[in-house]
Amino acid sequence: MFQGYFFIRDQTIIFVFRFLKMNSENTRLKVTFLGTGTSFGVPVIGCNCAVCTSANPKDQRLRSSVLIETKGKTIAIDSGPDFRMQMLREKVTKLDAILLTHSHRDHVGGLDDVRAFNQLTKLPVEVFAKKNTIDDLMVDFAYIFRNNNYPGVPKINFHEVTGVPFFIDDLKIEPIEIMHASLPILGYRIGDFTYITDASYISPESMDKIKGSKIIVLNALRRNPYFSHFNLEQALNVLAELKPEQAYLTHINHQLGLHDETNLELPANVKLGYDGLWFEI
Protein backbone atom coordinates (compact mmCIF):
# COMPACT_ATOMS: atom_id res chain seq x y z
CA MET A 1 0.00 0.00 0.00
CA PHE A 2 1.21 3.54 -0.76
CA GLN A 3 0.80 6.63 1.35
CA GLY A 4 1.48 10.10 -0.04
CA TYR A 5 2.04 13.49 1.50
CA PHE A 6 3.00 17.02 0.36
CA PHE A 7 5.67 19.37 1.63
CA ILE A 8 7.08 22.65 0.33
CA ARG A 9 10.78 23.27 -0.30
CA ASP A 10 11.98 26.53 -1.87
CA GLN A 11 8.42 27.41 -2.95
CA THR A 12 8.16 24.08 -4.84
CA ILE A 13 5.46 21.61 -3.91
CA ILE A 14 6.87 18.10 -3.65
CA PHE A 15 4.75 14.97 -3.37
CA VAL A 16 6.37 12.02 -1.61
CA PHE A 17 5.25 8.39 -1.81
CA ARG A 18 5.93 6.05 1.06
CA PHE A 19 5.44 2.30 0.80
CA LEU A 20 3.61 0.76 3.75
CA LYS A 21 3.56 -2.91 4.62
CA MET A 22 0.16 -4.50 4.31
CA ASN A 23 -1.56 -5.64 7.46
CA SER A 24 -1.37 -9.25 6.32
CA GLU A 25 2.40 -9.16 6.82
CA ASN A 26 1.87 -8.02 10.38
CA THR A 27 -0.14 -11.15 11.13
CA ARG A 28 2.52 -13.57 9.94
CA LEU A 29 2.57 -16.72 12.06
CA LYS A 30 5.42 -18.92 13.19
CA VAL A 31 4.09 -22.37 14.08
CA THR A 32 6.23 -24.94 15.92
CA PHE A 33 5.23 -28.55 16.56
CA LEU A 34 5.73 -29.10 20.29
CA GLY A 35 4.58 -32.70 19.97
CA THR A 36 3.08 -34.92 17.26
CA GLY A 37 2.34 -38.13 19.15
CA THR A 38 -0.78 -39.85 20.34
CA SER A 39 -1.82 -40.30 23.98
CA PHE A 40 0.81 -43.03 24.54
CA GLY A 41 3.59 -41.00 22.96
CA VAL A 42 6.27 -42.64 20.82
CA PRO A 43 8.18 -44.73 21.80
CA VAL A 44 5.47 -46.61 23.69
CA ILE A 45 6.43 -48.04 27.07
CA GLY A 46 7.44 -51.69 26.69
CA CYS A 47 7.28 -51.76 22.88
CA ASN A 48 10.14 -53.08 20.74
CA CYS A 49 8.69 -52.38 17.28
CA ALA A 50 10.76 -50.76 14.53
CA VAL A 51 9.28 -47.32 15.21
CA CYS A 52 9.70 -47.42 18.99
CA THR A 53 13.33 -48.55 18.67
CA SER A 54 14.19 -46.20 15.80
CA ALA A 55 17.27 -44.02 16.16
CA ASN A 56 15.67 -41.32 14.01
CA PRO A 57 14.60 -38.45 16.31
CA LYS A 58 11.64 -37.81 13.97
CA ASP A 59 10.18 -41.12 15.18
CA GLN A 60 10.16 -39.89 18.79
CA ARG A 61 6.90 -38.12 19.46
CA LEU A 62 5.70 -36.25 22.54
CA ARG A 63 1.98 -35.63 23.04
CA SER A 64 0.44 -33.40 20.37
CA SER A 65 0.59 -29.63 20.69
CA VAL A 66 1.75 -26.59 18.71
CA LEU A 67 3.17 -23.18 19.58
CA ILE A 68 2.07 -20.10 17.64
CA GLU A 69 4.07 -16.86 17.68
CA THR A 70 2.57 -13.76 16.08
CA LYS A 71 2.16 -10.05 16.79
CA GLY A 72 4.29 -10.33 19.91
CA LYS A 73 2.01 -13.03 21.30
CA THR A 74 2.97 -16.59 22.20
CA ILE A 75 0.05 -19.02 22.18
CA ALA A 76 -0.04 -22.79 22.68
CA ILE A 77 -2.72 -25.10 21.41
CA ASP A 78 -3.09 -27.71 24.17
CA SER A 79 -0.87 -28.39 27.18
CA GLY A 80 -0.37 -32.13 27.49
CA PRO A 81 1.71 -34.12 29.98
CA ASP A 82 4.95 -33.25 28.13
CA PHE A 83 4.28 -29.51 28.30
CA ARG A 84 7.18 -28.67 30.62
CA MET A 85 9.77 -30.44 28.46
CA GLN A 86 8.31 -28.91 25.31
CA MET A 87 8.59 -25.40 26.74
CA LEU A 88 12.17 -26.06 27.83
CA ARG A 89 13.15 -27.53 24.46
CA GLU A 90 11.79 -24.52 22.56
CA LYS A 91 13.18 -22.04 25.12
CA VAL A 92 9.79 -20.40 25.65
CA THR A 93 9.95 -17.60 28.23
CA LYS A 94 6.54 -15.99 27.72
CA LEU A 95 3.14 -17.60 27.28
CA ASP A 96 0.14 -15.36 26.72
CA ALA A 97 -2.59 -17.92 26.12
CA ILE A 98 -3.51 -21.56 25.68
CA LEU A 99 -6.22 -22.70 23.30
CA LEU A 100 -7.59 -26.06 24.43
CA THR A 101 -9.13 -28.55 22.04
CA HIS A 102 -10.69 -30.76 24.73
CA SER A 103 -10.11 -32.10 28.24
CA HIS A 104 -8.50 -35.49 27.60
CA ARG A 105 -5.39 -35.90 29.68
CA ASP A 106 -2.97 -36.02 26.74
CA HIS A 107 -4.11 -32.48 25.88
CA VAL A 108 -4.38 -30.85 29.32
CA GLY A 109 -2.16 -32.87 31.66
CA GLY A 110 0.57 -30.20 31.81
CA LEU A 111 -1.69 -27.30 32.70
CA ASP A 112 -0.11 -26.99 36.15
CA ASP A 113 3.18 -26.02 34.49
CA VAL A 114 1.89 -22.56 33.62
CA ARG A 115 3.07 -21.66 37.14
CA ALA A 116 6.53 -20.99 35.72
CA PHE A 117 5.12 -18.41 33.31
CA ASN A 118 3.11 -16.83 36.14
CA GLN A 119 6.37 -16.29 38.00
CA LEU A 120 8.16 -14.92 34.95
CA THR A 121 5.50 -12.44 33.87
CA LYS A 122 3.59 -11.87 37.14
CA LEU A 123 0.42 -12.38 35.08
CA PRO A 124 -2.16 -15.14 34.77
CA VAL A 125 -2.27 -17.23 31.60
CA GLU A 126 -5.43 -16.82 29.54
CA VAL A 127 -6.99 -20.22 28.73
CA PHE A 128 -9.69 -20.56 26.05
CA ALA A 129 -11.91 -23.65 25.88
CA LYS A 130 -15.44 -24.98 25.46
CA LYS A 131 -17.65 -24.95 28.54
CA ASN A 132 -17.54 -28.75 28.94
CA THR A 133 -13.73 -28.60 28.90
CA ILE A 134 -13.67 -25.85 31.52
CA ASP A 135 -16.10 -27.83 33.68
CA ASP A 136 -13.84 -30.89 33.48
CA LEU A 137 -10.76 -28.87 34.39
CA MET A 138 -12.49 -27.34 37.40
CA VAL A 139 -12.80 -30.92 38.69
CA ASP A 140 -9.50 -32.38 37.49
CA PHE A 141 -7.48 -29.40 38.74
CA ALA A 142 -9.74 -28.49 41.66
CA TYR A 143 -6.81 -27.41 43.84
CA ILE A 144 -6.18 -24.49 41.48
CA PHE A 145 -9.63 -23.03 42.05
CA ARG A 146 -10.21 -23.64 45.76
CA ASN A 147 -10.54 -20.52 47.86
CA ASN A 148 -7.16 -20.68 49.57
CA ASN A 149 -4.10 -18.53 49.90
CA TYR A 150 -1.52 -21.08 48.79
CA PRO A 151 0.88 -19.10 46.58
CA GLY A 152 2.09 -22.00 44.42
CA VAL A 153 -1.05 -22.76 42.42
CA PRO A 154 -1.23 -21.74 38.75
CA LYS A 155 -2.89 -18.45 37.93
CA ILE A 156 -5.37 -19.01 35.09
CA ASN A 157 -8.18 -16.98 33.58
CA PHE A 158 -10.72 -19.15 31.77
CA HIS A 159 -12.57 -17.86 28.70
CA GLU A 160 -15.49 -19.86 27.31
CA VAL A 161 -15.32 -20.49 23.58
CA THR A 162 -18.61 -20.72 21.74
CA GLY A 163 -19.18 -21.15 18.03
CA VAL A 164 -18.14 -17.64 17.05
CA PRO A 165 -14.70 -16.13 16.38
CA PHE A 166 -12.95 -14.42 19.27
CA PHE A 167 -9.93 -12.18 19.67
CA ILE A 168 -6.75 -12.14 21.70
CA ASP A 169 -6.05 -8.42 21.48
CA ASP A 170 -6.47 -7.89 17.72
CA LEU A 171 -5.64 -11.49 16.70
CA LYS A 172 -8.74 -13.19 15.33
CA ILE A 173 -9.21 -16.86 16.16
CA GLU A 174 -11.97 -18.95 14.65
CA PRO A 175 -13.04 -22.06 16.59
CA ILE A 176 -14.04 -25.06 14.49
CA GLU A 177 -16.24 -27.73 16.05
CA ILE A 178 -15.32 -31.30 15.14
CA MET A 179 -16.24 -34.70 16.52
CA HIS A 180 -13.90 -36.97 18.49
CA ALA A 181 -16.09 -40.08 18.44
CA SER A 182 -19.21 -38.79 20.26
CA LEU A 183 -17.39 -35.89 21.94
CA PRO A 184 -17.60 -32.43 20.34
CA ILE A 185 -14.18 -30.78 20.50
CA LEU A 186 -12.46 -27.79 18.91
CA GLY A 187 -9.97 -27.08 16.19
CA TYR A 188 -8.75 -23.56 15.49
CA ARG A 189 -8.14 -21.39 12.45
CA ILE A 190 -5.89 -18.33 12.61
CA GLY A 191 -5.61 -16.55 9.28
CA ASP A 192 -4.52 -19.06 6.66
CA PHE A 193 -3.54 -21.72 9.23
CA THR A 194 -5.86 -24.39 10.64
CA TYR A 195 -5.06 -26.91 13.38
CA ILE A 196 -7.25 -30.00 13.81
CA THR A 197 -6.42 -32.91 16.09
CA ASP A 198 -8.35 -35.91 17.43
CA ALA A 199 -11.01 -35.63 14.73
CA SER A 200 -13.08 -38.60 13.62
CA TYR A 201 -15.67 -36.52 11.75
CA ILE A 202 -15.81 -32.97 10.38
CA SER A 203 -19.23 -31.65 9.41
CA PRO A 204 -19.81 -29.85 6.08
CA GLU A 205 -20.27 -26.58 8.01
CA SER A 206 -16.90 -26.98 9.71
CA MET A 207 -15.25 -28.03 6.44
CA ASP A 208 -16.44 -24.72 4.97
CA LYS A 209 -14.68 -22.86 7.81
CA ILE A 210 -11.42 -24.67 7.05
CA LYS A 211 -11.52 -24.27 3.27
CA GLY A 212 -9.06 -21.74 1.91
CA SER A 213 -6.45 -22.44 4.59
CA LYS A 214 -2.99 -22.49 3.07
CA ILE A 215 -1.56 -24.80 5.73
CA ILE A 216 -3.57 -27.43 7.60
CA VAL A 217 -2.46 -29.69 10.42
CA LEU A 218 -4.67 -32.77 10.73
CA ASN A 219 -4.59 -35.93 12.84
CA ALA A 220 -3.80 -39.32 11.27
CA LEU A 221 -3.52 -41.88 14.05
CA ARG A 222 -2.50 -45.06 12.21
CA ARG A 223 -3.26 -47.10 9.08
CA ASN A 224 -6.10 -49.27 10.39
CA PRO A 225 -9.47 -47.62 11.15
CA TYR A 226 -10.10 -46.39 14.68
CA PHE A 227 -13.38 -45.28 16.24
CA SER A 228 -12.30 -41.87 17.55
CA HIS A 229 -9.57 -40.67 15.17
CA PHE A 230 -8.98 -40.37 11.45
CA ASN A 231 -6.67 -43.05 10.13
CA LEU A 232 -4.22 -42.23 7.36
CA GLU A 233 -6.64 -42.92 4.51
CA GLN A 234 -9.41 -40.83 6.06
CA ALA A 235 -7.06 -37.92 6.76
CA LEU A 236 -5.80 -37.93 3.18
CA ASN A 237 -9.36 -37.97 1.87
CA VAL A 238 -10.23 -34.91 3.96
CA LEU A 239 -7.12 -33.09 2.75
CA ALA A 240 -7.88 -33.99 -0.87
CA GLU A 241 -11.21 -32.19 -0.48
CA LEU A 242 -9.73 -29.16 1.33
CA LYS A 243 -6.76 -28.78 -1.08
CA PRO A 244 -4.33 -26.81 1.13
CA GLU A 245 -1.00 -25.68 -0.28
CA GLN A 246 0.67 -27.72 2.47
CA ALA A 247 -0.59 -30.15 5.08
CA TYR A 248 1.09 -31.85 8.03
CA LEU A 249 -0.16 -34.94 9.83
CA THR A 250 -0.07 -35.16 13.62
CA HIS A 251 -1.34 -37.20 16.59
CA ILE A 252 0.55 -40.18 15.17
CA ASN A 253 1.09 -43.49 16.93
CA HIS A 254 3.75 -46.12 16.39
CA GLN A 255 1.51 -48.19 14.12
CA LEU A 256 1.59 -45.64 11.31
CA GLY A 257 5.16 -46.58 10.38
CA LEU A 258 8.63 -45.09 10.26
CA HIS A 259 8.69 -41.36 9.56
CA ASP A 260 10.95 -41.34 6.50
CA GLU A 261 9.37 -44.38 4.85
CA THR A 262 5.81 -43.16 5.41
CA ASN A 263 6.61 -39.73 3.99
CA LEU A 264 7.54 -41.35 0.67
CA GLU A 265 3.97 -42.65 0.32
CA LEU A 266 2.25 -39.30 0.80
CA PRO A 267 1.01 -36.77 -1.76
CA ALA A 268 3.41 -33.98 -2.65
CA ASN A 269 1.64 -31.43 -0.46
CA VAL A 270 1.32 -33.68 2.62
CA LYS A 271 4.06 -34.57 5.09
CA LEU A 272 4.25 -36.08 8.53
CA GLY A 273 4.82 -33.50 11.21
CA TYR A 274 7.57 -34.14 13.73
CA ASP A 275 8.53 -32.66 17.07
CA GLY A 276 10.45 -29.41 16.64
CA LEU A 277 9.40 -28.82 13.03
CA TRP A 278 8.43 -25.20 12.41
CA PHE A 279 7.15 -23.14 9.55
CA GLU A 280 6.01 -19.60 8.86
CA ILE A 281 2.87 -18.51 7.08
LUMTORMI-78427 format. One record per residue (C-alpha): residue number from 0; residue in three letters; z, y, x. Coordinates in steps of 0.05 Angstrom, whole numbers, plus 32768, in hexadecimal, padded with zeros to 4 digits. Last residue first. Example, Ala and Ser with C-alpha at 12.3 -4.5 7.8 and 13.67 -1.06 7.14 Angstrom:
(1, 'Ser', (808F, 7FEB, 8111))
(0, 'Ala', (809C, 7FA6, 80F6))
// end
This chain:
(280, 'Ile', (808E, 7E8E, 8039))
(279, 'Glu', (80B1, 7E78, 8078))
(278, 'Phe', (80BF, 7E31, 808F))
(277, 'Trp', (80F8, 7E08, 80A9))
(276, 'Leu', (8105, 7DC0, 80BC))
(275, 'Gly', (814D, 7DB4, 80D1))
(274, 'Asp', (8155, 7D73, 80AB))
(273, 'Tyr', (8113, 7D55, 8097))
(272, 'Gly', (80E0, 7D62, 8060))
(271, 'Leu', (80AB, 7D2E, 8055))
(270, 'Lys', (8066, 7D4D, 8051))
(269, 'Val', (8034, 7D5E, 801A))
(268, 'Asn', (7FF7, 7D8B, 8021))
(267, 'Ala', (7FCB, 7D58, 8044))
(266, 'Pro', (7FDD, 7D21, 8014))
(265, 'Leu', (8010, 7CEE, 802D))
(264, 'Glu', (8006, 7CAB, 804F))
(263, 'Leu', (800D, 7CC5, 8097))
(262, 'Asn', (8050, 7CE5, 8084))
(261, 'Thr', (806C, 7CA1, 8074))
(260, 'Glu', (8061, 7C88, 80BB))
(259, 'Asp', (8082, 7CC5, 80DB))
(258, 'His', (80BF, 7CC5, 80AE))
(257, 'Leu', (80CD, 7C7A, 80AD))
(256, 'Gly', (80D0, 7C5C, 8067))
(255, 'Leu', (80E2, 7C6F, 8020))
(254, 'Gln', (811A, 7C3C, 801E))
(253, 'His', (8148, 7C66, 804B))
(252, 'Asn', (8153, 7C9A, 8016))
(251, 'Ile', (812F, 7CDC, 800B))
(250, 'His', (814C, 7D18, 7FE5))
(249, 'Thr', (8110, 7D41, 7FFF))
(248, 'Leu', (80C5, 7D45, 7FFD))
(247, 'Tyr', (80A1, 7D83, 8016))
(246, 'Ala', (8066, 7DA5, 7FF4))
(245, 'Gln', (8031, 7DD6, 800D))
(244, 'Glu', (7FFA, 7DFE, 7FEC))
(243, 'Pro', (8017, 7DE8, 7FA9))
(242, 'Lys', (7FEA, 7DC0, 7F79))
(241, 'Leu', (801B, 7DB9, 7F3D))
(240, 'Glu', (7FF6, 7D7C, 7F20))
(239, 'Ala', (7FEF, 7D58, 7F62))
(238, 'Leu', (8037, 7D6A, 7F72))
(237, 'Val', (804F, 7D46, 7F33))
(236, 'Asn', (8025, 7D09, 7F45))
(235, 'Leu', (8040, 7D09, 7F8C))
(234, 'Ala', (8087, 7D0A, 7F73))
(233, 'Gln', (8079, 7CCF, 7F44))
(232, 'Glu', (805A, 7CA6, 7F7B))
(231, 'Leu', (8093, 7CB3, 7FAC))
(230, 'Asn', (80CB, 7CA3, 7F7B))
(229, 'Phe', (80E5, 7CD9, 7F4C))
(228, 'His', (812F, 7CD3, 7F41))
(227, 'Ser', (815F, 7CBB, 7F0A))
(226, 'Phe', (8145, 7C76, 7EF4))
(225, 'Tyr', (8126, 7C60, 7F36))
(224, 'Pro', (80DF, 7C48, 7F43))
(223, 'Asn', (80D0, 7C27, 7F86))
(222, 'Arg', (80B6, 7C52, 7FBF))
(221, 'Arg', (80F4, 7C7B, 7FCE))
(220, 'Leu', (8119, 7CBA, 7FBA))
(219, 'Ala', (80E1, 7CEE, 7FB4))
(218, 'Asn', (8101, 7D31, 7FA4))
(217, 'Leu', (80D7, 7D71, 7FA3))
(216, 'Val', (80D0, 7DAE, 7FCF))
(215, 'Ile', (8098, 7DDB, 7FB9))
(214, 'Ile', (8073, 7E10, 7FE1))
(213, 'Lys', (803D, 7E3E, 7FC4))
(212, 'Ser', (805C, 7E3F, 7F7F))
(211, 'Gly', (8026, 7E4D, 7F4B))
(210, 'Lys', (8041, 7E1B, 7F1A))
(209, 'Ile', (808D, 7E13, 7F1C))
(208, 'Lys', (809C, 7E37, 7EDA))
(207, 'Asp', (8063, 7E12, 7EB7))
(206, 'Met', (8081, 7DCF, 7ECF))
(205, 'Ser', (80C2, 7DE4, 7EAE))
(204, 'Glu', (80A0, 7DEC, 7E6B))
(203, 'Pro', (807A, 7DAB, 7E74))
(202, 'Ser', (80BC, 7D87, 7E7F))
(201, 'Ile', (80D0, 7D6D, 7EC4))
(200, 'Tyr', (80EB, 7D26, 7EC7))
(199, 'Ser', (8110, 7CFC, 7EFA))
(198, 'Ala', (8127, 7D37, 7F24))
(197, 'Asp', (815D, 7D32, 7F59))
(196, 'Thr', (8142, 7D6E, 7F80))
(195, 'Ile', (8114, 7DA8, 7F6F))
(194, 'Tyr', (810C, 7DE6, 7F9B))
(193, 'Thr', (80D5, 7E18, 7F8B))
(192, 'Phe', (80B9, 7E4E, 7FB9))
(191, 'Asp', (8085, 7E83, 7FA6))
(190, 'Gly', (80BA, 7EB5, 7F90))
(189, 'Ile', (80FC, 7E91, 7F8A))
(188, 'Arg', (80F9, 7E54, 7F5D))
(187, 'Tyr', (8136, 7E29, 7F51))
(186, 'Gly', (8144, 7DE2, 7F39))
(185, 'Leu', (817A, 7DD4, 7F07))
(184, 'Ile', (819A, 7D98, 7EE4))
(183, 'Pro', (8197, 7D77, 7EA0))
(182, 'Leu', (81B7, 7D32, 7EA4))
(181, 'Ser', (8195, 7CF8, 7E80))
(180, 'Ala', (8171, 7CDE, 7EBE))
(179, 'His', (8172, 7D1D, 7EEA))
(178, 'Met', (814A, 7D4A, 7EBB))
(177, 'Ile', (812F, 7D8E, 7ECE))
(176, 'Glu', (8141, 7DD5, 7EBB))
(175, 'Ile', (8122, 7E0B, 7EE7))
(174, 'Pro', (814C, 7E47, 7EFB))
(173, 'Glu', (8125, 7E85, 7F11))
(172, 'Ile', (8143, 7EAF, 7F48))
(171, 'Lys', (8133, 7EF8, 7F51))
(170, 'Leu', (814E, 7F1A, 7F8F))
(169, 'Asp', (8162, 7F62, 7F7F))
(168, 'Asp', (81AE, 7F58, 7F87))
(167, 'Ile', (81B2, 7F0D, 7F79))
(166, 'Phe', (8189, 7F0C, 7F39))
(165, 'Phe', (8181, 7EE0, 7EFD))
(164, 'Pro', (8148, 7EBD, 7EDA))
(163, 'Val', (8155, 7E9F, 7E95))
(162, 'Gly', (8169, 7E59, 7E80))
(161, 'Thr', (81B3, 7E62, 7E8C))
(160, 'Val', (81D8, 7E66, 7ECE))
(159, 'Glu', (8222, 7E73, 7ECA))
(158, 'His', (823E, 7E9B, 7F05))
(157, 'Phe', (827B, 7E81, 7F2A))
(156, 'Asn', (82A0, 7EAC, 7F5C))
(155, 'Ile', (82BE, 7E84, 7F95))
(154, 'Lys', (82F7, 7E8F, 7FC6))
(153, 'Pro', (8307, 7E4D, 7FE7))
(152, 'Val', (8350, 7E39, 7FEB))
(151, 'Gly', (8378, 7E48, 802A))
(150, 'Pro', (83A4, 7E82, 8012))
(149, 'Tyr', (83D0, 7E5A, 7FE2))
(148, 'Asn', (83E6, 7E8D, 7FAE))
(147, 'Asn', (83DF, 7E62, 7F71))
(146, 'Asn', (83BD, 7E66, 7F2D))
(145, 'Arg', (8393, 7E27, 7F34))
(144, 'Phe', (8349, 7E33, 7F3F))
(143, 'Ile', (833E, 7E16, 7F84))
(142, 'Tyr', (836D, 7DDC, 7F78))
(141, 'Ala', (8341, 7DC6, 7F3D))
(140, 'Phe', (8307, 7DB4, 7F6A))
(139, 'Asp', (82EE, 7D78, 7F42))
(138, 'Val', (8306, 7D96, 7F00))
(137, 'Met', (82EC, 7DDD, 7F06))
(136, 'Leu', (82B0, 7DBF, 7F29))
(135, 'Asp', (829E, 7D96, 7EEB))
(134, 'Asp', (82A2, 7DD3, 7EBE))
(133, 'Ile', (8276, 7DFB, 7EEF))
(132, 'Thr', (8242, 7DC4, 7EED))
(131, 'Asn', (8243, 7DC1, 7EA1))
(130, 'Lys', (823B, 7E0D, 7E9F))
(129, 'Lys', (81FD, 7E0C, 7ECB))
(128, 'Ala', (8206, 7E27, 7F12))
(127, 'Phe', (8209, 7E65, 7F3E))
(126, 'Val', (823F, 7E6C, 7F74))
(125, 'Glu', (824F, 7EB0, 7F93))
(124, 'Val', (8278, 7EA7, 7FD3))
(123, 'Pro', (82B7, 7ED1, 7FD5))
(122, 'Leu', (82BE, 7F08, 8008))
(121, 'Lys', (82E7, 7F13, 8048))
(120, 'Thr', (82A5, 7F07, 806E))
(119, 'Leu', (82BB, 7ED6, 80A3))
(118, 'Gln', (82F8, 7EBA, 807F))
(117, 'Asn', (82D3, 7EAF, 803E))
(116, 'Phe', (829A, 7E90, 8066))
(115, 'Ala', (82CA, 7E5C, 8083))
(114, 'Arg', (82E7, 7E4F, 803D))
(113, 'Val', (82A0, 7E3D, 8026))
(112, 'Asp', (82B2, 7DF8, 8040))
(111, 'Asp', (82D3, 7DE4, 7FFE))
(110, 'Leu', (828E, 7DDE, 7FDE))
(109, 'Gly', (827C, 7DA4, 800B))
(108, 'Gly', (8279, 7D6F, 7FD5))
(107, 'Val', (824A, 7D97, 7FA8))
(106, 'His', (8206, 7D76, 7FAE))
(105, 'Asp', (8217, 7D30, 7FC5))
(104, 'Arg', (8252, 7D32, 7F94))
(103, 'His', (8228, 7D3A, 7F56))
(102, 'Ser', (8235, 7D7E, 7F36))
(101, 'His', (81EF, 7D99, 7F2A))
(100, 'Thr', (81B9, 7DC5, 7F49))
(99, 'Leu', (81E9, 7DF7, 7F68))
(98, 'Leu', (81D2, 7E3A, 7F84))
(97, 'Ile', (8202, 7E51, 7FBA))
(96, 'Ala', (820A, 7E9A, 7FCC))
(95, 'Asp', (8216, 7ECD, 8003))
(94, 'Leu', (8222, 7EA0, 803F))
(93, 'Lys', (822A, 7EC0, 8083))
(92, 'Thr', (8235, 7EA0, 80C7))
(91, 'Val', (8201, 7E68, 80C4))
(90, 'Lys', (81F6, 7E47, 8108))
(89, 'Glu', (81C3, 7E16, 80EC))
(88, 'Arg', (81E9, 7DD9, 8107))
(87, 'Leu', (822D, 7DF7, 80F3))
(86, 'Met', (8217, 7E04, 80AC))
(85, 'Gln', (81FA, 7DBE, 80A6))
(84, 'Met', (8239, 7D9F, 80C3))
(83, 'Arg', (8264, 7DC3, 8090))
(82, 'Phe', (8236, 7DB2, 8056))
(81, 'Asp', (8233, 7D67, 8063))
(80, 'Pro', (8258, 7D56, 8022))
(79, 'Gly', (8226, 7D7D, 7FF9))
(78, 'Ser', (8220, 7DC8, 7FEF))
(77, 'Asp', (81E3, 7DD6, 7FC2))
(76, 'Ile', (81AC, 7E0A, 7FCA))
(75, 'Ala', (81C6, 7E38, 7FFF))
(74, 'Ile', (81BC, 7E84, 8001))
(73, 'Thr', (81BC, 7EB4, 803B))
(72, 'Lys', (81AA, 7EFB, 8028))
(71, 'Gly', (818E, 7F31, 8056))
(70, 'Lys', (8150, 7F37, 802B))
(69, 'Thr', (8142, 7EED, 8033))
(68, 'Glu', (8162, 7EAF, 8051))
(67, 'Ile', (8161, 7E6E, 8029))
(66, 'Leu', (8188, 7E30, 803F))
(65, 'Val', (8176, 7DEC, 8023))
(64, 'Ser', (819E, 7DAF, 800C))
(63, 'Ser', (8197, 7D64, 8009))
(62, 'Arg', (81CD, 7D37, 8028))
(61, 'Leu', (81C3, 7D2B, 8072))
(60, 'Arg', (8185, 7D06, 808A))
(59, 'Gln', (8178, 7CE2, 80CB))
(58, 'Asp', (8130, 7CCA, 80CC))
(57, 'Lys', (8117, 7D0C, 80E9))
(56, 'Pro', (8146, 7CFF, 8124))
(55, 'Asn', (8118, 7CC6, 8139))
(54, 'Ala', (8143, 7C90, 8159))
(53, 'Ser', (813C, 7C64, 811C))
(52, 'Thr', (8175, 7C35, 810B))
(51, 'Cys', (817C, 7C4C, 80C2))
(50, 'Val', (8130, 7C4E, 80BA))
(49, 'Ala', (8123, 7C09, 80D7))
(48, 'Cys', (815A, 7BE8, 80AE))
(47, 'Asn', (819F, 7BDA, 80CB))
(46, 'Cys', (81CA, 7BF5, 8092))
(45, 'Gly', (8216, 7BF6, 8095))
(44, 'Ile', (821D, 7C3F, 8081))
(43, 'Val', (81DA, 7C5C, 806D))
(42, 'Pro', (81B4, 7C81, 80A4))
(41, 'Val', (81A0, 7CAB, 807D))
(40, 'Gly', (81CB, 7CCC, 8048))
(39, 'Phe', (81EB, 7CA3, 8010))
(38, 'Ser', (81E0, 7CDA, 7FDC))
(37, 'Thr', (8197, 7CE3, 7FF0))
(36, 'Gly', (817F, 7D05, 802F))
(35, 'Thr', (8159, 7D46, 803E))
(34, 'Gly', (818F, 7D72, 805C))
(33, 'Leu', (8196, 7DBA, 8073))
(32, 'Phe', (814B, 7DC5, 8069))
(31, 'Thr', (813E, 7E0D, 807D))
(30, 'Val', (811A, 7E41, 8052))
(29, 'Lys', (8108, 7E86, 806C))
(28, 'Leu', (80F1, 7EB2, 8033))
(27, 'Arg', (80C7, 7EF1, 8032))
(26, 'Thr', (80DF, 7F21, 7FFD))
(25, 'Asn', (80D0, 7F60, 8025))
(24, 'Glu', (8088, 7F49, 8030))
(23, 'Ser', (807E, 7F47, 7FE5))
(22, 'Asn', (8095, 7F8F, 7FE1))
(21, 'Met', (8056, 7FA6, 8003))
(20, 'Lys', (805C, 7FC6, 8047))
(19, 'Leu', (804B, 800F, 8048))
(18, 'Phe', (8010, 802E, 806D))
(17, 'Arg', (8015, 8079, 8077))
(16, 'Phe', (7FDC, 80A8, 8069))
(15, 'Val', (7FE0, 80F0, 807F))
(14, 'Phe', (7FBD, 812B, 805F))
(13, 'Ile', (7FB7, 816A, 8089))
(12, 'Ile', (7FB2, 81B0, 806D))
(11, 'Thr', (7F9F, 81E2, 80A3))
(10, 'Gln', (7FC5, 8224, 80A8))
(9, 'Asp', (7FDB, 8213, 80F0))
(8, 'Arg', (7FFA, 81D1, 80D8))
(7, 'Ile', (8007, 81C5, 808E))
(6, 'Phe', (8021, 8183, 8071))
(5, 'Phe', (8007, 8154, 803C))
(4, 'Tyr', (801E, 810E, 8029))
(3, 'Gly', (7FFF, 80CA, 801E))
(2, 'Gln', (801B, 8085, 8010))
(1, 'Phe', (7FF1, 8047, 8018))
(0, 'Met', (8000, 8000, 8000))
// end
